[in-house]
Amino acid sequence: MAPAPEVVVVAVTDQKKTSQTLLALGAAALAIPGIVTKAEAAAPVAEAALDYKFSAYREADLDSDKLAGGSASRFEIDSHLFRYVSPLGSDMDVAVDFAFEKMSGASPWFVLPGNNGPVQVMSGASIEEERTDLQVSLNRFVGKQLTVSALAGLSTENDYDAVNVGASVDYEIPDSQRTLSAGFGYSDDSLEPTDGRLLPDRVDTAEKTSFNMYVAATQIINARTVLQGSLSYASHDGFLSDPYKKFWVVDQSNALMDSRPDQREPLSLEFKLRHFVPATDSALHFDYRYFEDDWDIASHTTEMAWYQNLANGWQLVPSFRYYTQTQAYFYAPYFLSERGDGYGSSDYRLSPYGAISFRLKLSKDWGPVAANLEWESYRASADYSLDKVDVENPALVDFDILTFGVHVKL
Amino acid sequence: MKRIATAALVISAAALLQACGITEVKPWERDYLARPEMAWSPDAQTASQRGHVYFSKEASNGGASAGGGGCGCN
């Protein structure tokens, strides 16, 4: 799991002997959100806090007319998430994120030609897995303009281990309202698929490394608007195929193991806008990301959210996300004959489609304690794609997530 | 071709930023910008988990982040 690289300083309070007016001004001056925050604030979080969240993720069953074999019951994930943030001395703070997840359900295996379009063969037995993830990040505030951050993490599953490190720097150019940021991340993953030693065509063990880097510029446009643009590049090397998936080759009447190039280089360009509307006491969020890689996949992601503050510490946040992607060059629902380069995948995640997602979050803040409840509904379809899709992959996923969270100031 | 499209997007975005009409904001005028709901990710936990879900269900991922663990994600 990838935590936000920065510990967001959302409210610098305290200083008991200071007058309330000065306190408010200080908080306002010091606590610009996100990356700007760190540079502008040049101060660690004021107090320690603990967050706990429980979330229930449920994928919809596969439609019976798209199922050619195996179980129609798809993935369910129950997650317990813990987050602890605390100041460390006068110029540092730390954030610790821990996640424990239990997963179960059947997973798409391969696709067969059908009378009314392709049909999906699912894995038979229900897969049961557990995943734990620990991430620690440190922020050091140097003077008023510079923030240096470092993070490290460890993620383990029954069949998967990953270790990651990262670092970033944010620098606010004096008197410019502009912050420049840069960072990198590195992840070393190893895979030991279930039944890898029993099934002759399944890989026993495999390795993958990922490196990513980004540059970002944040600009305060006016007293109510802030904009951020960023460019990021990644390089993934090693075993990038899915050891649990196959693709069907018609002229061989045989399913071959999912096979992808052993390198992938994504590039993405992102814009984020935050705009406050004092008349309604609300904030508008708008995010856009363009993504492309050397597998021929290109995607657009747009997210909009409206943070509506209500009386007595209540807050309601409706949001909407739209996603559309083109397919990988070696993807097909099934293949009439094997490709010359040996690559092939019927993974729905490499297919052309679009997805819409609605979220609604309700929060209540009592001061020392806050609680929130959030629901998300995600629907994927070839009909939502920006480009015309000839054949829809039968395994496109629909899911719902219900999350309950509490926040306690320590 | 796609690389050219990306470059064009970057240039037009930079031009748009210049044209936005940036006004001076004094530190004491930043109370709206300082509010928690104006953060890039007001809820770091949910943002992180959601990122993980999209990463494991879609072909795209990445952005301005130094973080990132892996997952089997089948």
Chai-1 contact restraints between the chains, C-beta under 6 A:
chainA,res_idxA,chainB,res_idxB,connection_type,confidence,min_distance_angstrom,max_distance_angstrom,comment,restraint_id
A,M1,B,S48,contact,1.0,0.0,6.0,A-B,restraint_1
A,M1,B,H52,contact,1.0,0.0,6.0,A-B,restraint_2
A,M1,B,G69,contact,1.0,0.0,6.0,A-B,restraint_3
A,A2,B,G51,contact,1.0,0.0,6.0,A-B,restraint_4
A,A2,B,S65,contact,1.0,0.0,6.0,A-B,restraint_5
A,A2,B,G67,contact,1.0,0.0,6.0,A-B,restraint_6
A,A2,B,G68,contact,1.0,0.0,6.0,A-B,restraint_7
A,P3,B,S48,contact,1.0,0.0,6.0,A-B,restraint_8
A,P3,B,G67,contact,1.0,0.0,6.0,A-B,restraint_9
A,A4,B,S41,contact,1.0,0.0,6.0,A-B,restraint_10
A,A4,B,A44,contact,1.0,0.0,6.0,A-B,restraint_11
A,A4,B,A47,contact,1.0,0.0,6.0,A-B,restraint_12
A,P5,B,S65,contact,1.0,0.0,6.0,A-B,restraint_13
A,P5,B,A66,contact,1.0,0.0,6.0,A-B,restraint_14
A,P5,B,G67,contact,1.0,0.0,6.0,A-B,restraint_15
A,V8,B,A39,contact,1.0,0.0,6.0,A-B,restraint_16
A,V10,B,P36,contact,1.0,0.0,6.0,A-B,restraint_17
A,V10,B,A39,contact,1.0,0.0,6.0,A-B,restraint_18
A,L25,B,W28,contact,1.0,0.0,6.0,A-B,restraint_19
A,A28,B,R30,contact,1.0,0.0,6.0,A-B,restraint_20
A,A28,B,D31,contact,1.0,0.0,6.0,A-B,restraint_21
A,A28,B,A34,contact,1.0,0.0,6.0,A-B,restraint_22
A,A29,B,P27,contact,1.0,0.0,6.0,A-B,restraint_23
A,A29,B,W28,contact,1.0,0.0,6.0,A-B,restraint_24
A,A29,B,R30,contact,1.0,0.0,6.0,A-B,restraint_25
A,A31,B,A34,contact,1.0,0.0,6.0,A-B,restraint_26
A,I32,B,R30,contact,1.0,0.0,6.0,A-B,restraint_27
A,I32,B,L33,contact,1.0,0.0,6.0,A-B,restraint_28
A,I32,B,A34,contact,1.0,0.0,6.0,A-B,restraint_29
A,P33,B,M38,contact,1.0,0.0,6.0,A-B,restraint_30
A,P33,B,A39,contact,1.0,0.0,6.0,A-B,restraint_31
A,G34,B,A39,contact,1.0,0.0,6.0,A-B,restraint_32
A,G34,B,W40,contact,1.0,0.0,6.0,A-B,restraint_33
A,D51,B,Q45,contact,1.0,0.0,6.0,A-B,restraint_34
A,K53,B,Q45,contact,1.0,0.0,6.0,A-B,restraint_35
A,L81,B,Q45,contact,1.0,0.0,6.0,A-B,restraint_36
A,R83,B,Q45,contact,1.0,0.0,6.0,A-B,restraint_37
A,S107,B,N74,contact,1.0,0.0,6.0,A-B,restraint_38
A,D133,B,G69,contact,1.0,0.0,6.0,A-B,restraint_39
A,L151,B,G67,contact,1.0,0.0,6.0,A-B,restraint_40
A,G153,B,G69,contact,1.0,0.0,6.0,A-B,restraint_41
A,S155,B,G69,contact,1.0,0.0,6.0,A-B,restraint_42
A,E157,B,G72,contact,1.0,0.0,6.0,A-B,restraint_43
A,D159,B,G72,contact,1.0,0.0,6.0,A-B,restraint_44
A,Y160,B,G72,contact,1.0,0.0,6.0,A-B,restraint_45
A,A162,B,G69,contact,1.0,0.0,6.0,A-B,restraint_46
A,A162,B,G70,contact,1.0,0.0,6.0,A-B,restraint_47
A,N164,B,G68,contact,1.0,0.0,6.0,A-B,restraint_48
A,N164,B,G69,contact,1.0,0.0,6.0,A-B,restraint_49
A,G166,B,A66,contact,1.0,0.0,6.0,A-B,restraint_50
A,G166,B,G67,contact,1.0,0.0,6.0,A-B,restraint_51
A,A167,B,A66,contact,1.0,0.0,6.0,A-B,restraint_52
A,S168,B,A66,contact,1.0,0.0,6.0,A-B,restraint_53
A,G183,B,A66,contact,1.0,0.0,6.0,A-B,restraint_54
A,G185,B,A66,contact,1.0,0.0,6.0,A-B,restraint_55
A,G185,B,G68,contact,1.0,0.0,6.0,A-B,restraint_56
A,S187,B,G68,contact,1.0,0.0,6.0,A-B,restraint_57
A,S187,B,G70,contact,1.0,0.0,6.0,A-B,restraint_58
A,D189,B,G70,contact,1.0,0.0,6.0,A-B,restraint_59
A,Y214,B,A64,contact,1.0,0.0,6.0,A-B,restraint_60
A,A216,B,A64,contact,1.0,0.0,6.0,A-B,restraint_61
A,I220,B,V25,contact,1.0,0.0,6.0,A-B,restraint_62
A,I221,B,C20,contact,1.0,0.0,6.0,A-B,restraint_63
A,I221,B,I22,contact,1.0,0.0,6.0,A-B,restraint_64
A,N222,B,T23,contact,1.0,0.0,6.0,A-B,restraint_65
A,A223,B,V25,contact,1.0,0.0,6.0,A-B,restraint_66
A,A223,B,E29,contact,1.0,0.0,6.0,A-B,restraint_67
A,A223,B,Y32,contact,1.0,0.0,6.0,A-B,restraint_68
A,R224,B,Y32,contact,1.0,0.0,6.0,A-B,restraint_69
A,V226,B,L33,contact,1.0,0.0,6.0,A-B,restraint_70
A,G229,B,A13,contact,1.0,0.0,6.0,A-B,restraint_71
A,S230,B,A64,contact,1.0,0.0,6.0,A-B,restraint_72
A,S232,B,G62,contact,1.0,0.0,6.0,A-B,restraint_73
A,S232,B,G63,contact,1.0,0.0,6.0,A-B,restraint_74
A,S232,B,A64,contact,1.0,0.0,6.0,A-B,restraint_75
A,A234,B,G62,contact,1.0,0.0,6.0,A-B,restraint_76
A,Y244,B,N74,contact,1.0,0.0,6.0,A-B,restraint_77
A,P266,B,G62,contact,1.0,0.0,6.0,A-B,restraint_78
A,S268,B,G62,contact,1.0,0.0,6.0,A-B,restraint_79
A,L269,B,L9,contact,1.0,0.0,6.0,A-B,restraint_80
A,E270,B,G63,contact,1.0,0.0,6.0,A-B,restraint_81
A,K272,B,W40,contact,1.0,0.0,6.0,A-B,restraint_82
A,R274,B,M38,contact,1.0,0.0,6.0,A-B,restraint_83
A,F276,B,Y32,contact,1.0,0.0,6.0,A-B,restraint_84
A,F276,B,M38,contact,1.0,0.0,6.0,A-B,restraint_85
A,A283,B,E37,contact,1.0,0.0,6.0,A-B,restraint_86
A,A283,B,M38,contact,1.0,0.0,6.0,A-B,restraint_87
A,F291,B,S60,contact,1.0,0.0,6.0,A-B,restraint_88
A,E292,B,K2,contact,1.0,0.0,6.0,A-B,restraint_89
A,I297,B,A59,contact,1.0,0.0,6.0,A-B,restraint_90
A,S299,B,S60,contact,1.0,0.0,6.0,A-B,restraint_91
A,Y307,B,E37,contact,1.0,0.0,6.0,A-B,restraint_92
A,Q325,B,A59,contact,1.0,0.0,6.0,A-B,restraint_93
A,R349,B,A59,contact,1.0,0.0,6.0,A-B,restraint_94
A,L350,B,A59,contact,1.0,0.0,6.0,A-B,restraint_95
A,V397,B,K57,contact,1.0,0.0,6.0,A-B,restraint_96
